[in-house]
Amino acid sequence: MIGFNNGSYEEIDKIAVPITSLSVNRGYGAFEFFEIINHRPFYGERHLVRFRRSMELLKLYTDFDNDLQEIVNQLIQRNKIEHSYIKAFALPHDIAFEGTKKASLYVFPIDMPMYDPKLYTNGAQLILKKHRRFMPEAKSTNYLASQYWMDQEENKQVVDVLLHDGINIQETSRGNIFLVKDNTVLTPAEGVLKGVTRGLVIELLAEKGLLHAETDVSLSMLFSADEVFVSSTTKHIMPIIQIDDVVIGDGKPGPVTCKIREAFLRLRHDY
């Protein structure tokens, strides 16, 4: 497989980051991740806008900020990608004490394992952890807390960590969360990374005429919800039937979740 190595196209196994890099020594970098469907980035323009926004928030820039779309297109062509995923990293190697930091750009395709289909038919689980990501509006390379917690998890039904501040829920470590209460769909408005799939869900809710709101969502609201589901690039729309030891609703994927999942799958199929 061929990747983009800060100006050149090379075999992925030949691309490396310097051990002295600031990104390695301080965990500093911007990150983006999206799906390729039928040789096309699935809403790739939205992902690249978010990638540029993450770099802006993290005070990073690369020499290729205006070439991102062409780089992705080149990787699709050179690797003959029909379906896969793309990862992009902007990683600063040198310390800059003032202003923005110049970063190196790395972009490459990667295959991802599929989730067990039973998680969609029967529902999945989350674990709750009190934690607030630094600058959650930026998609950064800092996944330490959630990676540690998931590495300790033995229950295969648990698919992610749901973060909260002790009062309100925020997001999962790799996606966004929605809950359904009294036929209204709610999702946290602030202190979250506003995922591309999240945005598509909100558009589908409006298209289907379903009541919805971006608002504060408390832990008590979460536990009294009729339905819960998560959205992400890899999970798509996944029903959640249990969080820690609390069963959500009747313990089965709900009708609103199934309706939005079906609409999202049609959107992917027709893209």
Protein Blocks (a to p, Z undefined) as FASTA:
>chain_A
ZZdehhiacdfklgccdfklmklmnopacddddddeehiaehklmmmmmmmmmmmmnopa
cfklmmmmmmmmmmmmmnopabdcdddddddfbdcfehjddddddddddddddddfklmm
nopaddddddddehklbccfblklmmmmmmmpmblkbgbdcddehlaccbdfkbccddde
ehiacddfbhpacdfklmmmmmmmmmnopacddddddfklmmmpfbdcdddfklopaddf
bghjbcehjhpacfklmmmmmmmmmmmmmZZ
